[in-house]
Every structure is written in structure tokens, then in C-alpha cells.
């Protein structure tokens, strides 16, 4: 397993699984322009790579993500082009979230240290969220005079509108042990060792699933809530038909009748 290093992230690939480390410890892995650029670049290269079946997101130095780059915000507040800068910068974060949501691979986030503001939004783009029990979480944007703009719809999709209102309008702060009651985690672990045990089990389960079918399932789950019932039925039927008629679908059904593992299962 040979890591590839660039300025703001470190990536490692092993047995069809990509681990992406946020690597900007000087600002606690804040969503700086550089980190967003590097992460989007890697995700775009990975999106069509069917050899990559899943992705784990985590932060170096024991810290997941501190949210927006406040130092950059301060530096641009009084510039002549400030409004344009902040509009574009905020939209870039939204585009990153959209890219994460659209990835066909299963995404796991492991949160230790803290996930603050935009970092919490980033976490909510994952399919599975694992948190360390003493990790810290906060949605404190309104406490410093800004709005949780791009993360609002992402968090609402994860926790529902009533909980999102409560968390955002009170500047909520809480720890990993509290995340289940907000539906902000799927698993809570004591330490990184426990996470790695859990991650291996999750990988084993995920790698049993057909990669294209998993990607299509994610697309159905994320797109159909915004459709009318008739649109939902038509879209789902099209996707179902594509899956059944695909080489993957033919292999999966054949393996069922042959009483063998399908070709995508290597374990």
C-alpha cells in the first residue's frame, strides 16, 4: 500500500478501497481552497473507477474537519470583490458536497477530534458515519454571525427539519456519544482501533454487493425524494431494467442459480 501525497490530502488504495486523509493540520483540516481543490480532483478521478468499491474519509492529526477557513474569510471581508469571492467560495463547498453525494462508491466517514460547521456538513454527505465517542460536534455559525448555508439542506436530509432547526438555531455543541439521538451517526466507537475492526466488517459487507448496483441504489435514494410519485416509478423502473439487463445483473442472477459467489466477490 503506497500512499500518494499532495498538498492537502493523502490517499491510500488497498484491495479496492480508497482511504482519503484530510492533511491540513495547521488549520485542523479546514475547508480551505486548497483542500477543496485537491479533494474534488481526486474524487473526480475516482468516480468512474469501478475498481474502487468504497471510500473512507478521515482527518490527519486526530481531527476530522474544522469547517470553513475563517482566516480566509477574515482576509477577504473588506476587499472590493468580497461579495463575489464569498458567493463563489460558498458555491464551491456546495459543489464539493454534490460531488460526494453523487459518488457511486460507498463512503464512510470516521470522525475523531471534531467535525465543526462545514465539517459536519461534509460528514453528512457520507453513506455511513462512524464517530469516536469523545469527538466534538458543533453548528456554531450563527454564533459568529454567519449562516450554515450550504450545509443546511445536507443536514436536513440526514436528520430531518425539526432536529436541524434545533441544532442550527441554538449553535448546538455536543459529543460523539450524543450523535445517535440526532441521527448523526451510524456507529459510535471508543478509539481508532475499534473503528478499524468495524471498518473491516463494513468493507466485507460492502464488497459482497455489486458495485454498479450500489451506485444505482444511491442514485435512486438521493434523487427520487425530489420527484413526483409518477416520476419516481418511471425513474426506478428504468434503473431496475438497466440493472437486470446489465452484465452485472446477468452475473448476479446466474450466480444465484449456480449456488456460487458472483464475480465481484473476492473474499
Buried (B, 14 or more C-beta within 10 A) or exposed (E): EEEEEEEBBBBBBEEBBBBBBBBBEEBBBBBBEBBBBBBBEBBEEBBEEBEBBBBBBBBBBBBBBBBBBBEBBEEBEEEEEEEEBBEEBBEBBBEBBEBBBBBBBBBBBBBBBBBBBBBBBBBBBBBBBBBBBBBBBBBBBEEEEBEBBBBBBBBBBBBEEEBBEEBBEEEBBBBBBBBEEBEBBBBBBEEBEBBEEBBEEBBEEBBEBBBBBBBBBBBBEEBBEEEEEEEBEEBBEEBEEEBEEBEBBEBBEEBEEEEEEBEBEEE
